[in-house]
Amino acid sequence: MEIREFLPDQKIDWLDLFNEQKYYSIHKNSTSHYFVGLYNNNVEAVCHVAEIQSHHYHSPKRGTYAGPQFKPGTTLEQKTSFLINIEEEIKKLKAEKISFTLPPVDYYTTETNDLIRVLKNIGYSIETSEEHYILKVDEVEMGKKMMRNNQKRLRKCLREGFQFVDVNGDTEQQNVYQIISENRKNKGYSLSLSAEQIHEMKNIFPQQIHFFKCTLNNIDVAASICLRVNKNVLYAFYWGDLPGFEQYSSISFLSNGIYNFCRQNNITILDAGTSSINNLPNEGLILFKKNLGFEPSAKHTYSKILS
């Protein structure tokens, strides 16, 4: 497989959001590189990397995961050739280490499993692992997957007249961001992306960035920003509620609405993200997500020291 460094001028429909050329372009810096693998002049593979520490190149620079991604049907030999060529290219940049953070295991396709076989065959090993919390979307209502106390809280929200809203319009979407930002600020944290960056992503990916909120008596109570990372997965990138409604579990109601959105749009996985803060497991957050019905799914980073 021939390898080149350039950005394709057309959308590649088999790429996950974090590997798309437009997503890369938003977050790239002077050390970023976007490689494509060509076969008969068609793009068959993509991988972008950036230097995150001296002589250490990683994929992604920003995003939940990335790493090499291949068009369905590429052979193990093609995958191997592409990866070895990437290593040779970044060695020219004086790289001494390369690493890839792959998607959570519940996302895995045949192509991902084949990629892992190739990575292991050419000397990569798991360097770190963390857990995402995943909910399979099927014909079973989310309320039935929750722990009993959360089921009661969801029923209370329904009785009290909570409303789930799929938010459209720039001003309303900015309000969603502010709700989540205030929630994080109250807990002593900040959001990783600014309102302007989220707005830019929405303009570039209008069909893949979704804003949701729930209200009580027309008062905003909780909100979420979700990313449709591929046709099967919706990632709850940010969510949070406002103080003053502690007698309710508004996130239970909000997550139930997002789950129903997934069912209506043929999405099979709802990903609530990690339960770590500053790379350390947060037991309270883990319990919170488990009580909502989410289950852990390991996300591995594979690395290799380059000779």
Backbone hydrogen bonds, N-H to C=O, Kabsch-Sander energy under -0.5 kcal/mol:
donor,donor_aa,acceptor,acceptor_aa,energy
2,E,38,L,-1.8
4,R,36,V,-2.3
6,F,4,R,-0.7
6,F,34,Y,-1.1
13,D,11,K,-0.7
15,L,12,I,-1.6
17,L,229,V,-2.6
19,N,16,D,-1.7
20,E,16,D,-0.6
20,E,17,L,-1.4
24,Y,20,E,-2.5
25,S,21,Q,-2.2
26,I,22,K,-1.4
27,H,23,Y,-1.3
28,K,24,Y,-1.4
32,S,29,N,-1.7
33,H,49,V,-2.6
35,F,33,H,-0.6
35,F,47,C,-3.0
36,V,4,R,-2.9
37,G,45,A,-2.4
38,L,2,E,-3.4
38,L,36,V,-0.5
39,Y,42,N,-2.3
42,N,39,Y,-1.4
44,E,37,G,-3.3
44,E,42,N,-0.5
45,A,37,G,-1.1
46,V,69,Q,-2.4
47,C,35,F,-2.2
49,V,33,H,-2.3
50,A,58,H,-1.9
52,I,50,A,-0.7
52,I,56,H,-2.1
53,Q,56,H,-1.3
56,H,53,Q,-2.5
57,Y,55,H,-0.6
57,Y,97,K,-2.6
58,H,50,A,-2.8
59,S,99,S,-1.6
66,A,101,T,-2.9
69,Q,46,V,-2.5
71,K,44,E,-2.9
74,T,71,K,-1.9
79,K,75,T,-2.3
80,T,76,L,-2.6
81,S,77,E,-2.4
82,F,78,Q,-2.3
83,L,79,K,-2.3
84,I,80,T,-2.4
85,N,81,S,-2.1
86,I,82,F,-2.0
87,E,83,L,-2.2
88,E,84,I,-2.0
89,E,85,N,-2.1
90,I,86,I,-2.5
91,K,87,E,-1.8
92,K,88,E,-1.0
93,L,90,I,-0.8
94,K,91,K,-2.0
95,A,90,I,-1.9
96,E,55,H,-3.3
97,K,55,H,-1.7
98,I,304,K,-2.1
99,S,57,Y,-1.9
100,F,302,Y,-2.8
101,T,59,S,-2.8
102,L,100,F,-0.7
102,L,300,H,-2.4
105,V,298,A,-2.4
107,Y,104,P,-2.2
108,Y,105,V,-1.3
113,N,109,T,-2.2
114,D,110,T,-2.4
115,L,111,E,-2.3
116,I,112,T,-2.2
117,R,113,N,-1.8
118,V,114,D,-2.2
119,L,115,L,-2.9
120,K,116,I,-2.4
121,N,117,R,-2.0
122,I,118,V,-1.7
123,G,120,K,-1.3
124,Y,119,L,-2.8
125,S,303,S,-1.9
127,E,301,T,-3.4
128,T,301,T,-1.1
130,E,299,K,-2.0
132,H,297,S,-2.7
133,Y,273,G,-2.0
134,I,132,H,-0.6
134,I,295,E,-3.2
135,L,270,L,-2.5
137,V,268,T,-2.8
138,D,136,K,-0.6
144,K,141,E,-0.9
145,K,142,M,-1.9
146,M,142,M,-0.9
146,M,143,G,-0.5
147,M,291,N,-2.8
150,N,147,M,-0.5
151,Q,147,M,-2.1
152,K,148,R,-2.1
153,R,149,N,-1.9
154,L,150,N,-2.6
155,R,151,Q,-2.3
156,K,152,K,-2.1
157,C,153,R,-2.3
158,L,154,L,-2.2
159,R,155,R,-2.4
160,E,156,K,-2.5
161,G,157,C,-0.7
161,G,158,L,-0.7
162,F,157,C,-2.4
163,Q,215,T,-2.3
165,V,213,K,-3.2
167,V,165,V,-0.8
167,V,211,F,-2.4
173,Q,169,G,-2.3
174,Q,170,D,-2.2
175,N,171,T,-1.8
176,V,172,E,-1.6
177,Y,173,Q,-1.9
178,Q,174,Q,-2.1
179,I,175,N,-2.2
180,I,176,V,-1.9
181,S,177,Y,-2.7
182,E,178,Q,-2.6
183,N,179,I,-2.0
184,R,180,I,-2.3
185,K,181,S,-2.5
186,N,182,E,-2.3
187,K,183,N,-0.8
187,K,184,R,-0.8
188,G,185,K,-1.4
189,Y,184,R,-2.9
198,I,194,S,-2.2
199,H,195,A,-2.4
200,E,196,E,-2.3
201,M,197,Q,-2.3
202,K,198,I,-2.4
203,N,199,H,-2.1
204,I,200,E,-2.0
205,F,201,M,-3.1
208,Q,205,F,-1.6
209,I,205,F,-1.2
210,H,208,Q,-0.5
210,H,226,C,-2.9
211,F,167,V,-0.5
212,F,224,S,-2.8
213,K,165,V,-2.0
214,C,222,A,-2.4
215,T,163,Q,-2.2
216,L,219,I,-2.3
219,I,216,L,-1.4
221,V,214,C,-2.7
222,A,214,C,-1.4
223,A,240,G,-2.6
224,S,212,F,-2.6
225,I,238,Y,-2.2
226,C,210,H,-2.9
227,L,235,Y,-2.9
228,R,208,Q,-3.1
229,V,227,L,-1.2
229,V,233,V,-0.8
230,N,233,V,-1.1
233,V,230,N,-0.7
234,L,269,I,-2.5
235,Y,227,L,-3.5
236,A,234,L,-0.6
236,A,271,D,-3.3
237,F,225,I,-0.8
237,F,235,Y,-1.7
238,Y,225,I,-2.1
240,G,223,A,-2.0
242,L,221,V,-2.6
245,F,242,L,-0.7
248,Y,245,F,-2.0
250,S,248,Y,-0.5
252,S,249,S,-0.9
253,F,249,S,-1.3
254,L,250,S,-2.8
255,S,251,I,-3.1
256,N,252,S,-1.7
257,G,253,F,-1.9
258,I,254,L,-2.2
259,Y,255,S,-2.5
260,N,256,N,-2.0
261,F,257,G,-2.0
262,C,258,I,-2.2
263,R,259,Y,-2.1
264,Q,260,N,-2.2
265,N,261,F,-1.1
265,N,262,C,-0.6
266,N,263,R,-1.0
267,I,262,C,-2.5
268,T,232,N,-1.1
269,I,232,N,-2.0
270,L,135,L,-2.7
271,D,234,L,-2.8
271,D,269,I,-0.6
272,A,133,Y,-3.4
272,A,270,L,-0.6
275,S,131,E,-0.7
277,I,280,L,-2.6
280,L,277,I,-1.3
282,N,275,S,-3.2
283,E,281,P,-0.7
286,I,282,N,-2.5
287,L,283,E,-2.4
288,F,284,G,-2.2
289,K,285,L,-2.3
290,K,286,I,-2.4
291,N,287,L,-2.5
292,L,288,F,-1.0
293,G,290,K,-1.3
294,F,289,K,-2.1
295,E,134,I,-2.9
297,S,132,H,-2.5
299,K,130,E,-3.3
301,T,128,T,-2.6
302,Y,100,F,-2.6
302,Y,300,H,-0.5
303,S,125,S,-2.5
304,K,98,I,-2.1
306,L,96,E,-2.4
306,L,304,K,-0.5
